[in-house]
Amino acid sequence: MAHLRGLPVALVTCAYAAAVLTLTWLTQDGHLGDAMYGVLTMVVVAFPLSIVGDSVYGAIIGQRHDDPAYGWQYVEMGWPGIAMALSLLLLLTWRRTRLAGQVMGWALTTAILLVGAGMVFGWAPRQPYGWPFIAYGLLMAIGMIAVHRSALKGVTTGGA
């Protein structure tokens, strides 16, 4: 069982990263209609890094969305979520930050589930695109429960 200790953390992190990448793809390829919905959803899903994402990246690269040479839309939109996934991985892995990681993990799980539920039950034209987010959210919830159980087992047995 010791070999599987990192599996729940990997499940949570990969499911969240997949949700961010799916949202980026759906937004940039126009599947969600107006890009504003995807951008606002990313603000919620990758908060607080998503707030500075567009302004910081635009300042560094110096290109705008209407620039014909602009080809970094995917990177620009997705990097805050990937950075959040890496932060979540580190917080859940280290023993001293595991509580903060669990709080962050459950917050991100809730955000992903709400995004999926909002699309499936509240936005009929984009209903099929919400199901992957519900699946990602459920995978994250299963992983978070397993992370919590392994943390409790580590406390009772004196392990990390």
Phi and psi in degrees as a GROMACS rama.xvg file:
@    title "Ramachandran Plot"
@    xaxis  label "Phi"
@    yaxis  label "Psi"
@TYPE xy
-64.5734  -28.4406  ALA-2
-71.2599  -22.2478  HIS-3
-96.5422  7.52503  LEU-4
-60.9615  -38.7273  ARG-5
-84.7911  -7.54088  GLY-6
-61.8747  -45.2798  LEU-7
-62.0189  -38.4117  PRO-8
-64.8323  -42.5707  VAL-9
-64.6606  -38.5743  ALA-10
-62.0549  -46.948  LEU-11
-63.1241  -48.1485  VAL-12
-64.8225  -45.7046  THR-13
-67.6554  -38.4783  CYS-14
-64.8825  -40.4997  ALA-15
-66.3641  -44.8525  TYR-16
-62.0264  -39.0516  ALA-17
-64.0752  -38.6333  ALA-18
-64.365  -42.1976  ALA-19
-64.358  -44.7454  VAL-20
-66.7564  -37.0229  LEU-21
-64.8895  -44.4387  THR-22
-62.4666  -40.7776  LEU-23
-62.5371  -46.6698  THR-24
-63.1274  -47.2758  TRP-25
-61.9402  -37.4692  LEU-26
-72.3655  -49.4837  THR-27
-69.2425  -29.2333  GLN-28
-89.7426  1.2239  ASP-29
80.7449  14.0316  GLY-30
-70.905  -23.1593  HIS-31
-94.6136  12.394  LEU-32
81.3326  -123.878  GLY-33
-66.408  136.899  ASP-34
-66.7629  -17.1617  ALA-35
-60.7011  -37.9833  MET-36
-62.7517  -44.9762  TYR-37
-65.3534  -39.4448  GLY-38
-66.2126  -44.0032  VAL-39
-66.5655  -35.782  LEU-40
-65.3327  -39.7129  THR-41
-64.9957  -34.6974  MET-42
-59.1757  -40.9953  VAL-43
-72.8869  -44.4127  VAL-44
-71.084  -34.0563  VAL-45
-116.804  32.3124  ALA-46
-67.4535  138.801  PHE-47
-96.8025  -7.1788  PRO-48
-64.839  -29.307  LEU-49
-67.2305  -22.6228  SER-50
-67.3145  -42.0335  ILE-51
-89.4988  -10.4175  VAL-52
-54.2341  -55.5788  GLY-53
-67.852  -43.4299  ASP-54
-70.0105  -40.6256  SER-55
-68.0374  -47.5823  VAL-56
-64.8126  -41.3441  TYR-57
-62.6308  -35.6884  GLY-58
-71.1499  -36.439  ALA-59
-72.6892  -48.7448  ILE-60
-80.9738  -35.8087  ILE-61
77.8497  21.5783  GLY-62
-114.411  156.963  GLN-63
-115.396  165.044  ARG-64
-60.6264  -31.0813  HIS-65
-86.8801  0.19728  ASP-66
-72.2792  125.554  ASP-67
-64.575  -23.8573  PRO-68
-85.8338  1.04464  ALA-69
-76.9547  112.216  TYR-70
-125.775  14.236  GLY-71
-107.132  25.5236  TRP-72
-60.4476  -39.4752  GLN-73
-65.7321  -45.1278  TYR-74
-65.4034  -45.0089  VAL-75
-60.8687  -41.8225  GLU-76
-77.8517  -36.3889  MET-77
-88.4579  -20.4744  GLY-78
-61.8187  -35.942  TRP-79
-62.3044  -38.1575  PRO-80
-68.5975  -38.8842  GLY-81
-67.534  -39.2472  ILE-82
-63.9475  -37.7099  ALA-83
-66.0918  -38.0144  MET-84
-63.021  -42.9145  ALA-85
-65.5676  -39.2083  LEU-86
-62.3849  -43.1308  SER-87
-62.127  -42.4518  LEU-88
-58.0912  -47.3251  LEU-89
-66.4518  -41.9669  LEU-90
-65.6916  -38.1317  LEU-91
-77.1471  -22.9803  LEU-92
-81.2718  -42.8778  THR-93
-79.903  135.949  TRP-94
-62.6  -40.1263  ARG-95
-70.134  -24.7489  ARG-96
-108.466  10.3441  THR-97
-62.2729  -37.7027  ARG-98
-64.2302  -44.4613  LEU-99
-62.3972  -38.1415  ALA-100
-65.1211  -38.0382  GLY-101
-68.2142  -39.3489  GLN-102
-63.5924  -47.5367  VAL-103
-64.0336  -41.2868  MET-104
-62.2872  -44.4427  GLY-105
-68.4191  -34.6153  TRP-106
-65.2953  -44.2164  ALA-107
-68.8222  -36.1069  LEU-108
-61.1068  -45.7188  THR-109
-62.1492  -42.4123  THR-110
-62.2554  -43.5026  ALA-111
-65.8122  -43.3848  ILE-112
-63.3957  -39.4932  LEU-113
-67.639  -36.9133  LEU-114
-61.4898  -47.6962  VAL-115
-63.0431  -45.3167  GLY-116
-64.924  -38.2374  ALA-117
-62.2669  -38.8727  GLY-118
-73.2025  -43.6828  MET-119
-71.1837  -45.3079  VAL-120
-100.959  -13.1678  PHE-121
-120.074  -5.49384  GLY-122
-140.571  82.692  TRP-123
-52.6761  -44.8707  ALA-124
-63.6381  -24.7454  PRO-125
-110.224  19.5166  ARG-126
-54.5704  -43.3382  GLN-127
-62.8965  -26.3047  PRO-128
-78.2208  -11.4332  TYR-129
-83.2088  -25.2224  GLY-130
-61.2714  -39.5613  TRP-131
-61.4397  -34.5388  PRO-132
-69.3619  -35.5706  PHE-133
-65.1296  -41.7772  ILE-134
-63.2494  -44.4906  ALA-135
-61.4102  -42.7619  TYR-136
-63.7354  -40.2488  GLY-137
-66.8726  -39.8535  LEU-138
-61.8636  -40.5766  LEU-139
-64.1225  -41.7824  MET-140
-63.3836  -43.1606  ALA-141
-61.7145  -44.3353  ILE-142
-63.9418  -39.7623  GLY-143
-65.7154  -38.3452  MET-144
-64.1897  -42.6328  ILE-145
-66.2405  -37.481  ALA-146
-62.495  -43.7681  VAL-147
-63.0696  -43.7063  HIS-148
-65.1842  -40.2774  ARG-149
-69.4371  -31.9508  SER-150
-67.4161  -41.4004  ALA-151
-65.4313  -39.5719  LEU-152
-64.9406  -38.8482  LYS-153
-66.0334  -34.7625  GLY-154
-69.7999  -43.4352  VAL-155
-72.2506  -27.6993  THR-156
-98.9497  -4.527  THR-157
83.9077  10.8375  GLY-158
-86.3251  -177.839  GLY-159
